[in-house]
Amino acid sequence: MKKVILTTVALISALLSYADSKEDYRRFTDTIRAEVYAMELPAFNVKEIPDKYRNESAVIKAIYEDVDAKKKTGFGRMSGTLRFSRKAQVQGSHLTRMLIHVNDKAALEKYSEFDFSTDKKTRNWDGYAKNRRAMGVRLIKPDGRTIDIDTSEFIEVEEGKKGEKKSRKLAIPGLETGDDIDVFFYTESKLQNVHPDPMVFTLRDEAPIMNYRIHCVVDDNLTTQYRTLNGAPDFTVSRDEDKNYVLDLEMTDIPKEPRLWYNSDQQSPMVKIHIFNRRNSDDFTPRSARKDGLHANPDATLIQEDVWDARSWWMQPGSVSGSMPQEYIRDGKKIGKTLQKLMKDGKITAQQAADYTYNILCYIYIAKRGALNNLSFSKQFNYDLCSFKIPQDPGISTRDSYEPLDQLINLNHTLVFARVSGDQPRYYFPPVGGILAPSDLPPSLQGRKVLMWRKYKERKKKPTTDADYIT
């Protein structure tokens, strides 16, 4: 009987807690909607569109991005223990608001439904990321009437083999051609021992954009790195009364993307922003980000040094880490000895031995016989070449979906490859985008610049120059 009473009390407490959290969340979203729609943004009050856009399917009258990041101090678990201590946290928010004019039936169908993420909370032993999200939608009719859409009328969607990818879909009832849709997505985050995710703002879309504005306020006790690419305007930078960095950027009258032969990543103006809490003791902080303040369009060689620094333990020629077992190639030691003997006897070249090793790993990669991704493929291939005593030189490049190597801002955008010398050097890339034969160049790397490994003392004595890049 006692167990039944305790179970009943626990169940009632859980239900009350759920009800309270649901009510709290409702109050939170209502507050955010009221604040967002009360903002003084002249671009969102524009009624007419220019004559040159009259025949466009849709016109984005305005986009507004608002980013806020502050460093706070709280309590968290010490790494590897159950003890708690003061921890530096990052509390921030990100608002994206758009005003879209629906001009025809195609746009009506495209914007009649919106996808948005559910609340997300991730945690590991030493850190966590808590997010609260809010969404708002309202229709503005040609006669000036404003109709608020109930965002609680969404449909839960689960995707993936086990439904692990969850999202929500919200239909927009009453939408008609000639209407404007004023929609926003808001995320509030609390982060401990993890860095905020990188942000990418692409200043171009499938529809023309009349006004695009970005406004960021970042604590000067954090490290902010940003890069403007493909002709994007630079930020106007100022400081507020709390010494926060205030970044403002505005671009107007942006034409839509061409439909054919256009690579948005390489041709659309964009801004990439990285914010780091360098006092974070548990998440990796690149060497270039270990100084507080604003780093505007930093020298790409600094980010390249981060790549060498983070991966030098396995990239440098001759390195064989004991933590890199032969987990993918069965009888790897036996294969290695056979290849070494064949090379010693002059029956095969180093390139032919590398070809054999590469083909084995490519099969495993394509057949998904292990948890190989591009980085782990490069690690394993480098390990195999070194352990099989096949001389090679590592290098790095970036695919055409990322920034060029000489404008690098994210060290994780680099792709590691190997070069094996011979009559003609062979380059071995991870099989991105499909099956590759040895020395095949993936389409996403054609025309891209690469850098070959040099020892730290050599790089320090002679920094990277344009002549060091290979195309």
C-alpha positions in Angstrom: 0.0 0.0 0.0 2.9 2.3 0.9 4.5 1.7 -2.5 1.2 2.5 -4.3 0.9 5.8 -2.4 4.5 6.8 -3.1 4.0 5.9 -6.8 0.8 7.9 -7.0 2.5 10.9 -5.3 5.4 10.7 -7.7 3.1 10.5 -10.7 1.1 13.5 -9.5 4.3 15.5 -8.9 5.6 14.6 -12.4 2.3 15.7 -14.0 2.3 19.0 -12.0 5.9 19.6 -12.9 5.1 18.9 -16.6 2.2 21.2 -16.4 4.3 23.9 -14.8 7.1 23.6 -17.4 4.6 23.7 -20.2 3.0 26.8 -18.8 6.4 28.4 -18.2 7.3 27.6 -21.8 4.0 29.2 -23.0 4.8 32.3 -21.1 8.3 32.3 -22.5 7.1 32.1 -26.1 4.4 34.7 -25.5 6.9 37.1 -24.1 9.4 36.6 -27.0 6.6 37.1 -29.6 5.6 40.4 -27.9 9.2 41.6 -27.8 10.0 40.7 -31.3 6.9 42.2 -32.9 7.4 45.4 -30.8 10.9 46.0 -32.3 11.5 49.2 -34.3 12.7 47.9 -37.6 11.8 50.2 -40.5 12.5 47.5 -43.1 9.6 45.5 -41.7 7.1 48.3 -42.3 7.7 48.5 -46.0 4.3 48.1 -47.9 5.3 48.2 -51.5 7.8 46.3 -53.6 9.8 47.9 -56.4 8.4 47.5 -59.9 11.4 45.4 -61.0 10.2 42.7 -58.5 6.6 42.7 -59.6 7.0 39.5 -61.6 9.0 37.6 -59.0 7.3 34.6 -57.4 8.3 35.9 -53.9 10.2 38.8 -52.5 11.9 38.9 -49.2 11.3 42.4 -48.0 13.5 42.1 -45.0 15.7 39.7 -43.0 17.0 40.6 -39.5 19.5 38.6 -37.6 20.2 39.4 -33.9 22.9 37.6 -32.0 23.7 38.1 -28.3 26.4 36.3 -26.3 27.5 37.0 -22.8 29.9 35.3 -20.4 28.5 34.3 -17.1 29.9 32.4 -14.1 28.0 29.5 -12.6 28.6 26.2 -10.9 29.5 23.0 -12.7 31.2 19.6 -12.3 34.9 19.5 -12.3 36.4 17.5 -15.2 36.5 13.8 -14.3 35.2 14.2 -10.7 32.0 14.6 -8.8 33.2 17.9 -7.3 31.7 21.2 -8.3 33.4 24.5 -8.9 32.7 27.9 -10.5 32.5 27.5 -14.2 32.5 30.1 -17.0 29.3 29.8 -19.0 28.0 31.4 -22.2 24.5 32.6 -22.3 23.2 33.8 -25.7 20.4 34.2 -28.1 19.8 34.2 -31.8 16.9 35.7 -33.6 16.1 35.3 -37.3 13.1 37.4 -38.5 11.9 37.5 -42.1 9.2 39.5 -44.0 8.2 37.6 -47.1 5.9 38.8 -49.8 3.9 36.0 -51.6 3.4 37.0 -55.2 2.0 33.9 -56.9 0.7 30.3 -56.4 4.3 28.8 -56.4 5.3 31.0 -53.5 2.0 30.3 -51.8 2.7 26.6 -51.9 6.4 27.0 -50.8 5.6 29.2 -47.8 2.4 27.5 -46.7 4.4 25.5 -44.1 7.4 26.0 -42.0 9.7 23.6 -40.2 11.3 24.4 -36.9 13.4 22.5 -34.3 12.1 21.3 -31.0 13.7 22.1 -27.7 17.1 20.5 -27.4 19.2 19.6 -24.3 22.5 17.8 -24.7 24.8 16.8 -21.8 28.0 15.0 -21.3 30.1 14.3 -18.2 31.6 17.8 -18.0 29.4 20.1 -20.1 25.9 20.8 -21.4 24.0 22.8 -23.9 20.4 23.9 -23.0 18.2 25.5 -25.7 14.8 27.1 -25.5 13.1 28.0 -28.8 10.3 30.2 -29.8 8.6 30.8 -33.1 6.1 33.5 -34.3 4.1 33.9 -37.5 1.7 36.5 -38.5 0.1 37.4 -41.8 -0.2 40.9 -43.1 -3.0 41.3 -45.5 -3.0 43.8 -48.4 -5.6 46.0 -46.6 -3.3 46.2 -43.6 -5.0 43.6 -41.3 -2.7 41.6 -39.2 -3.5 37.9 -38.3 -1.5 36.1 -35.7 -1.0 32.4 -36.4 -1.3 30.0 -33.4 2.1 28.3 -33.4 0.9 25.6 -31.0 -1.0 24.0 -33.9 2.1 22.1 -35.2 2.6 18.5 -36.2 5.4 16.5 -34.6 7.6 14.8 -37.2 10.1 12.0 -36.5 12.7 11.1 -39.1 15.6 8.6 -39.2 15.6 4.8 -38.6 14.5 5.1 -35.0 12.8 8.5 -35.1 15.8 10.2 -33.5 15.5 13.3 -35.7 12.5 15.3 -34.4 11.1 18.5 -35.8 7.8 20.3 -36.0 5.8 21.5 -39.0 3.5 24.4 -38.8 0.9 25.1 -41.5 -0.1 28.7 -42.3 -3.9 28.8 -42.6 -5.5 31.6 -44.5 -2.4 32.4 -46.6 -3.2 34.0 -50.0 -1.3 35.6 -52.8 -0.5 39.2 -52.1 0.0 38.5 -48.3 3.2 39.2 -46.4 4.4 36.6 -43.9 6.2 38.0 -40.8 8.0 35.0 -39.3 10.7 34.6 -36.7 12.7 31.9 -35.1 14.4 32.5 -31.7 16.8 30.3 -29.8 18.0 31.0 -26.2 21.0 29.0 -25.1 22.9 28.3 -21.9 26.3 26.6 -22.5 28.8 25.2 -20.1 32.1 23.7 -21.2 31.0 23.8 -24.8 31.5 26.5 -27.4 28.6 28.1 -29.3 28.0 26.6 -32.7 29.6 28.5 -35.6 27.1 30.8 -37.4 26.9 31.3 -41.2 24.9 34.1 -42.7 24.3 33.8 -46.5 23.3 37.2 -47.9 21.5 35.9 -50.8 18.4 33.6 -51.4 16.3 32.1 -54.1 14.1 35.2 -53.9 15.4 38.8 -54.1 16.1 40.4 -50.8 15.3 44.1 -50.3 17.1 44.5 -46.9 19.3 42.2 -44.9 20.6 43.4 -41.5 22.8 41.6 -38.9 23.2 42.9 -35.4 25.5 41.2 -32.9 26.4 42.1 -29.3 29.2 40.0 -27.9 30.9 40.1 -24.5 34.5 41.4 -24.7 35.5 38.5 -22.3 34.7 36.1 -25.2 36.7 35.6 -28.3 34.9 36.5 -31.5 36.3 35.6 -34.9 34.5 36.4 -38.1 35.2 36.4 -41.8 33.4 38.1 -44.7 33.4 36.2 -47.9 32.4 36.6 -51.6 32.1 40.4 -51.5 30.0 40.6 -48.3 30.3 44.1 -46.6 32.3 44.3 -43.4 30.8 45.0 -40.0 30.7 48.4 -38.5 32.2 47.8 -35.0 31.5 49.8 -31.9 31.5 49.3 -28.1 28.5 49.8 -25.8 28.5 51.1 -22.2 29.4 47.6 -20.9 32.3 47.4 -23.3 30.6 44.7 -25.4 31.5 44.5 -29.0 28.6 45.7 -31.2 28.7 44.5 -34.8 26.3 45.9 -37.4 26.0 45.0 -41.1 23.4 46.0 -43.7 23.0 45.0 -47.3 20.2 46.2 -49.6 18.7 45.3 -53.0 20.2 41.8 -53.2 19.2 40.0 -56.5 18.1 36.4 -56.3 20.4 33.5 -57.0 20.7 32.4 -60.6 19.1 29.0 -61.2 21.9 27.5 -63.3 25.6 27.1 -62.9 25.7 28.8 -59.5 27.6 27.7 -56.4 26.1 29.6 -53.5 29.0 28.7 -51.1 31.5 30.2 -53.5 29.5 33.1 -55.0 26.9 34.3 -52.5 28.1 37.0 -50.1 28.3 35.5 -46.6 29.6 36.0 -43.1 30.9 33.3 -40.8 31.1 34.0 -37.1 32.8 31.9 -34.4 32.5 32.7 -30.7 34.7 30.9 -28.2 34.8 30.9 -24.4 38.6 30.4 -24.0 38.1 29.8 -20.2 36.4 26.6 -21.2 38.7 23.9 -19.8 37.0 20.9 -21.3 36.2 21.8 -24.9 39.1 22.3 -27.4 39.9 25.9 -28.0 42.1 26.7 -31.1 45.3 28.5 -30.4 44.2 31.4 -32.5 41.1 31.9 -30.2 43.0 32.0 -26.9 42.9 35.7 -26.6 39.8 37.6 -25.7 38.3 40.3 -28.0 37.3 40.7 -31.6 39.4 39.1 -34.4 38.0 40.6 -37.6 39.0 38.7 -40.8 42.0 37.0 -39.1 45.0 36.0 -41.2 44.2 32.6 -42.6 47.7 31.3 -41.6 46.5 31.5 -37.9 43.7 29.1 -38.6 45.9 26.9 -40.6 48.3 26.7 -37.6 45.2 25.5 -35.6 44.9 22.7 -38.1 48.5 21.6 -37.8 48.4 22.1 -34.1 45.2 20.0 -33.6 46.3 17.2 -35.9 50.0 17.2 -35.9 50.1 14.1 -33.6 49.1 11.9 -36.6 49.7 14.1 -39.6 53.4 14.6 -39.4 55.4 12.1 -41.6 56.6 9.0 -39.8 54.2 9.4 -36.9 52.4 6.2 -35.8 50.2 6.6 -32.8 49.6 3.7 -30.5 46.0 4.9 -30.1 45.3 4.2 -33.8 44.7 0.4 -34.0 44.2 -1.6 -37.2 40.5 -1.7 -36.6 39.4 -1.6 -40.3 41.9 -3.8 -42.1 41.9 -7.4 -41.1 45.3 -8.9 -40.9 46.8 -5.5 -41.3 50.2 -6.4 -39.9 50.5 -9.3 -42.3 49.5 -7.1 -45.3 52.0 -4.5 -44.2 54.8 -7.0 -44.1 53.9 -8.4 -47.5 53.8 -4.9 -49.0 57.2 -4.0 -47.4 58.8 -7.2 -48.8 57.4 -6.5 -52.3 58.7 -2.9 -52.2 62.1 -4.1 -50.9 62.4 -6.7 -53.7 61.5 -4.1 -56.3 58.3 -5.9 -57.4 56.1 -2.9 -56.6 56.6 0.8 -56.1 55.7 2.8 -53.0 52.8 4.3 -55.0 51.5 0.8 -55.9 51.6 -0.2 -52.3 49.7 3.0 -51.4 47.2 2.2 -54.1 46.5 -1.2 -52.6 46.1 0.2 -49.1 43.9 3.0 -50.4 41.6 0.7 -52.4 41.0 -1.5 -49.3 40.0 1.6 -47.2 37.8 2.9 -50.0 35.9 -0.3 -50.1 35.4 -0.3 -46.3 34.3 3.4 -46.5 31.8 2.9 -49.3 30.5 -0.4 -48.0 30.1 1.2 -44.5 32.0 -1.6 -42.9 33.1 0.7 -40.1 32.5 4.2 -38.6 34.7 5.8 -41.2 34.1 9.5 -42.1 36.4 11.8 -44.0 38.6 12.6 -41.0 38.9 9.1 -39.7 39.6 7.8 -43.2 42.5 10.2 -43.4 43.7 9.2 -40.0 43.6 5.5 -40.8 45.2 5.9 -44.2 48.0 8.0 -42.7 48.5 5.3 -40.0 48.6 2.5 -42.5 51.1 4.3 -44.8 53.4 5.0 -41.8 53.1 1.5 -40.3 53.6 -0.1 -43.7 56.7 2.2 -44.1 55.3 3.8 -47.2 56.8 7.4 -47.3 54.2 10.1 -47.7 53.6 13.8 -47.1 50.3 15.0 -45.7 48.5 18.1 -46.8 45.2 20.0 -46.3 42.6 21.6 -48.6 38.9 22.6 -48.4 36.0 21.5 -50.6 34.0 24.0 -52.7 31.2 23.9 -50.0 33.6 25.7 -47.6 35.8 28.8 -47.6 39.0 28.6 -49.6 42.2 27.6 -47.8 43.6 31.1 -48.0 40.5 32.5 -46.4 40.1 29.7 -43.8 38.0 30.5 -40.7 37.0 27.0 -39.5 39.8 24.5 -39.0 37.2 21.7 -39.2 36.5 22.6 -42.8 39.8 21.2 -43.9 40.2 17.9 -45.6 43.4 16.0 -45.0 45.1 14.0 -47.8 48.4 12.2 -48.5 51.0 12.6 -51.3 53.2 9.7 -52.2 56.2 10.6 -54.4 57.3 8.8 -57.6 57.9 9.7 -61.2 54.7 11.7 -60.8 53.4 12.4 -57.3 50.1 10.8 -56.4 47.5 12.5 -54.2 45.1 10.4 -52.1 42.0 12.1 -50.9 39.1 10.7 -48.8 36.4 9.4 -51.2 34.1 12.4 -50.8 31.0 12.3 -53.0 31.5 8.7 -54.3 34.0 6.0 -55.1 37.4 7.1 -56.2 40.4 5.4 -57.8 43.8 6.2 -56.4 44.9 9.7 -57.4 41.4 10.6 -58.5 40.5 14.2 -57.6 37.0 14.6 -56.2 34.9 17.1 -58.2 34.5 19.3 -55.0 38.3 19.7 -54.8 38.9 20.6 -58.5 40.7 24.0 -58.7 41.0 24.3 -54.9 44.2 25.3 -53.2 46.2 22.9 -51.0 49.0 23.2 -48.5 51.6 20.5 -47.8 52.9 19.8 -44.3 56.0 21.6 -43.0 57.5 21.4 -39.6 56.6 24.1 -37.1 60.2 25.5 -37.0 60.1 25.8 -40.8 56.7 27.5 -40.8 57.8 29.9 -38.0 61.0 30.8 -39.8 59.3 31.2 -43.2 55.5 31.8 -42.9 53.1 30.6 -45.5 53.0 32.7 -48.7 51.0 32.5 -51.9 53.8 30.5 -53.5 53.2 27.7 -51.0 49.7 27.0 -52.2 49.3 24.3 -54.8 46.2 24.5 -57.1 
